[in-house]
Amino acid sequence: MKKLSFWQTTAIGLGNIVGAGIFVMAGSAINAAGPAALIAFMMTAALAMTVGLNSAELASKMPEVEGGVYSFAKATLGDTVGFLVGWFRLISYAISGAAVALGFSGYFVSLGFSAALHFPLAVLLILALSYLEVRGIRMAARAEVVLIIVNMLGLAAFVTTVLMMGKLTTSNFEPFFPQDAMGIFTAANIAFFAYSGFNTIATLTPDVQDGDKTVPHAILFSLIISTILYELVVFSLLLALNWASYGSLSNPLSIALSSIGAPIPISLVVAFSALTATLSVTLSLIIAGSRTTKQMGEDGTLPKIFGKGSWIPTMVVSGIMITSLGLGNVMSIALVANFGVIFSYLLSGLEVIMARKRRLIGRFLSPAYPLVQIFSIALSAIMLTMLGIQSLMVGTATLVIGLVVHLIQNESRRV
């Protein structure tokens, strides 16, 4: 089977990064931090970049594994920590996928279709994309390339229109810090939902041409592009409308375009891009979740049946996604999903340190070692504590359940 190119690999990463988060969550981030959301997005970008450098080095040193951050943790920090990382990521991929699928159906219903289709459409989307993933990673990659082009064009159309038609009103940016520091951290955590997809690329290393070299470059390139685009979108939102007007609206880009009297064709293009964005993110999450599940099954940290073929791990992930649709609240789901993501990112710096101590060889080394790793650990820890009580409670419960599952699986392997 022909492997993925650099551009196809980058497209899958961008398909997960430049997606539902920026179309849906940008308004909530502005509501939490005011104009300082610009700083919050940069703060999140800094964390994502340091974790991206960690993942790039680890992917270079372990190019044959499919599980991404799970496999890296298992190889450097041991089976138990590796399982917990994989467990958290599997749950996070699935819960996030449910939220994004609901976003897709919500946008679809907003175009004039019956609200009764909201949940059935989300279920159909998950099943259809699961089938696409099972048909092969290259078919999924081709779909991602098309989807990400549509997403980028939609965001470019939004930014260009607002910059041309909007008027700089200083009151839109005042006060720049309407909330305390907690508001900035809350916004950063909201933004993190939009950034977190870059590590999907690390799960694809065995399927990528010259993976130990290509994957690190694809991770960094996708992060640079998404950061520039996100800052432009947030600035444009603030240029179009006063920061206090967004609240927790799920369609901030449409609201901004309406406020400046943008042409209807532009509004339709952006709305269509929002639909494709949620679709592409759901596909990327299914890809990453199924590969993590498969690798855990092959390693024996989950029952061996989960590591056989493509159908079973994909159906496991899609089944959890469909079940998670009942959680409903997209905003709460995003913060809950972030617990597992940030937990795994916190460990990535330790994994690089352990890999270097063991002298594992790779073609990419993170610069400024160990300062980058220390920064990623410290900022991840701060972000984790700022998620809120609900996320911390659900995360702790997930941790306990994971340990029980791990204990049962270990006992079954001894029998």
N, C-alpha and C positions, 0 to 999 in steps of 0.2 A: 504494500500500500504506500502510495506516495505521501510524503510527510508535508506538514504545513510550512509555508514560507514565513519570512519575517513579517511581511505586511498582513498576512492572514492571522498570525499570532497576535500582532498588535491590535488588529480589528476585533478579535475576541475580547481582549482586555478592555479596549475602549468601549465595546458593546456593553460591558458590565459597569464601567466607570461613568461614561457619558450617557446616562440613561435616566431612569425614573427619578433619581435623587435630585438632580438639578431642575427638572421640570416640575416636581411636586414639592420638594422640601425647601427650596430656596426662600420662599415666602415665610415659612416657619422659622428659618434661621434668622431672617431679618427681624421678625417679630420678637425673637428672643434677645437679640443683641443690638438692634437698631442698625445704624450705618456701620457700626463696628463689626458687623457680619463680614465685612471685607477682611478684617483682621482674623476673624474666626476661620474663614476659608483658607487663609494663608497658614494659620496655625495647623490646621488639619493637613494641608499640603506638605508642611514640614515633617509631620509625623509620618505621613504616607511615603514621603521620599526616603526617610531613614529606614523605614521598614522595607521599602522597595529595594534599597541597597542590600539589606540583610537577605531578603528573599532571592535577589539576583545572585549573590555569592553562594548561597546554599544550593540553588538550582544548578549552578555551574559545577558544584562539587558532587552533586547527586543527580545526574541527568537521567537516570534510568527509572526513577520512581514517579508514580502518577499522583500520589496523595498530596503533593504540595506541602503546606505547612505541617500537616499531620506527619508525613514521612520524615521531614526535617527534624521535628521534635523527637520522634521515636528514635532516630538514628543518633541523636546527640545527647538527649536528656533521659532516655530510657523508655521502656514500654508503657509504664503507667502514665507518665506525663504525655507521651505521644498519643496514647488513647484519649486522654482528656481533651487534648487539642483537637484531635480528629472528631471526637464526640461533639464538642462545642461548635466546630465548623460545620459539621453535618447538620446539626439542628439550626444553626444560623442561616446556612444556605437555604434550607427548606422554609423556615419562617419568613425570611426575606423574600423568597420567591412567591409565597402566598400573598404578602403585602403588595408586591409589584403586580402580580396577576390581578388582584383586586383593583389596583390603579388602572390597569388596562381596561377592565370591564367598566370601571367608573367613567373613564373618558368616553368609552363607546356609548354608554347609556346617555351621557350628557349631550350627545349629538341628536337626541330625539327618540331613542329607542326605549322600550318599556323597562322600568326599574326592576321588574321581575326577572330580567335576564342577567342581573348583576352577578350573582353567584354562579349560575350555570355557565355563563361565558368564561369566567375565571377557571372553572373546572375544565371546560373544553380546551382552553388555551394551554393549560398545563399538560393535558393528555396529548395534544397535537405536537407540542414542542418536545415532549418526551419521546414520541415516535421519531421525530426528526433527529434527535440525538442518537437514538439507537441505530438509525440507518447509517451512521458513520460521522466521525468528527469532521471530515472534509466537507460533507454536505452542510453540516451545521456551520462550519467556518465560512462557506460561501454565503449562507444566509446572513451571517454576522456582518460580512463586508458590505452587503447591500443595505442592511439596517443602519449601520453606523454612518454610512454616507448620508442617508436620509436624516438621521439625527443631527449630524454636523451642519447640514444645509439649513435645517430648521432653526438651530441656535444662531447660525450666522445671519439668517434672515431677521431674526428677532433683534440681535445686537445692532445690525446695520440700520434697521428701521428706527429703533429708539434713538440711536446716535444722530440720525439725520432729522428726525421729527421732534425729538424731545428738547426741552429747554432747561438749561442748568438753573435750578432753583436752590439756593443755599439752604432754605428751610427744610428741604427734603433730607438734608444730611445733618440736621441739627435737632437735638444735641447728638454729637457723634457717639457718646457713651451714655445712652439713656438708662441702661441697667448697670448693675455692679459687675464684678469680675465673673460671678456665677453665670450671668447672662451670656458672656462670651464663650465660656466653656460649654454651656448648653447648646449654643449655636454651633460650636465646633463639633460636638457630638452628633448633632443633626446633620451637619455637613459630612461627617464621617461615613454616614450611610451612602452618600453619593460617591465617595472616593474608594470604598473598601473593595471594589471589584478587581483591582489591579492584580491581586494575588491569584486570581483565576488562572493567569498565564502560567504560574509556576506548576500548576497541576497538569499542564499539557506537555511538559518537557520531553517525555518519551515520544510524543507524536510530532515533534518539531524537527525540521531539518537542521542539523548541527546545533541541537538544543542547548548544550552547555554554553554556547556562545550567543546564540540568537535570543534565547529567553531573557537573559539579563538586559540586553539592549531594548527588547520589546517592552519590558516592565518600565524602564526609565523613560522611554520615548512616550509611552501612553500616559504616564504621570505628568510629564511636561506639557503635553498638549491639553490634557484635561484641566490642569491648574490655570493655564492662560485663559481657556474658554470659560471656566467657572467664575473667575474674577471679572471678566467682561460682562457676563450675564448678571451677576449681583450688582455691579456698578450701573448697568442699564436699568435694572429694576428700580434702583434708587433715583436714577435720573428721571424716570418716567413718573414716579409717584412717591409721595411722602412715606417714609418707612413705617409709620404707624398705621397705614391703610391696609397692610397685607394680612395682619392677623395670622390665622392658621389656615388661610385659603389654600386649597390643593391645586389651584390653577393660576399661580401668580403671573406667569408670562402672558396669559390671555387677558388678565385684569390690566396689566401694564399696557398692552397694545390697545385695549379699549380706551384707556384713559388719555392716550395721545391721539385718538382717532385714526389708528392705522388702517390701511386699506383691507377690505375683507379678504382678498386673496392671501395676503400675508398672514392674517389670523388663521386662515384655514391651513396654510402650510405648517405653521407652528403647532396647531392642534394635531395635525397628521403626524408630525414629528414626535409629539408626546406619546401617541399611540405606538409608534414603532419603537420608541425608547423603552417603554414598559415591556414590549414584546421581546426586544433584544436582551434586556436584563434578565428576564425570566429564563430565556434560553441559556444564557451564560451561567446562571445559578444552577440550572439542572445539570449542565456539563460538569461544573466544579463539584457539585454534590455527589453525582454518580461516580466520579473518579475517586473521590475520597472514600466513599462507601466500598467501592471495588477494592481499593488498595488495603483498606482495613480488613476486608474479608480474606484477601490473599495472605495477609500477615497473620491472620488468626485472632486479631483483637476483636473482631466480630465473627459470628458463625461463618464457616467456609463457604456456605451457599451464596453469601453476599459477594463473593469474589469471583463467581462463575459467570462468564459472558458479560453482555451489556444490558440485557433485559432486566435481570433481577435488581442490580444496584440502581438502575434508572427508575424502575417501578417503586422501589423503596423510597427514593427521594420524592418522586411525584406523589406517592401516597401520603407522605408526611405533609407535603405542600397543600394537598387538597384538604386534609384534616385541619391544618392550621388556618384555613380560610375562615373558620368560625371565630377566630380572635378578633377580626373585624377592624379595629382601630389602627389605621396605617401608621400614624405617628408613634403610638405606643409600641407597635410591633417593631418599628425601626430601632428604637432605643433598646428594646429587649434583645433583638438580634445582634446589636452592637456589643453586648457583653461578651459573647463568645469570640467575636472577631477581635476585639481589643485584647482580650485575654491571650489569644494566640500570638498577637503582635508583640505583646509585652515580652513573651518568651523568645522572640526571634533574635533579639540582641544576644541573649545568653547562648542561643544555638550557634551563632557565628563564633562567639568566644570559645565554645567547646570544640567546634570544628577546627579552629586554628590550633588549639592546644593538641588536638589529635593529628595535626598536620595533614588534613584531608586536602587533596589537590584539586584545583579548579582553574578555569581560564579567566575568571573574573574575581577581583578582590575589592571589597568595599573600601573607599578612600577614608582617611582620617580615623583609622582604627586605633583605639577602641572608643573614641569620642562619639562617633555616630551611634554605636551600639548603646553606650550609656545614656545618650540623649533619648533614643527610642524607648528604652526601658523606663526612664523617669517620666517622660511625657505620657506614655501609655498608662502608667500607674495613676497619674493625675486624672487622665480622661476617664479611667475606669471608675474612680471614686465619684466622679461628677455625673454619672449616668442617671442618678435618681433612685429612690428607694424601691420603686416597682421593678426596675431592671435588675438591681442588686439582689432582690428577693428571688426573682425568677432565675437569675443566674446561679445563685447559691443552690436552689432546688435542683437545677439541671446538673450542677456539679455532683450533688449527693446521688442523684439517680444514675449518673454516669459511673460513679465509683461502684455502685451496686451491680450494674451491668458488667463492669470489668471484672469484678470479683466472681460473679456467676460464670462468666466466660472462661476465666482462668481455672475454675474448679472443673468445668466440663472438659477442658483440654487434658486435665490430669487423669480423668476417668478412662 
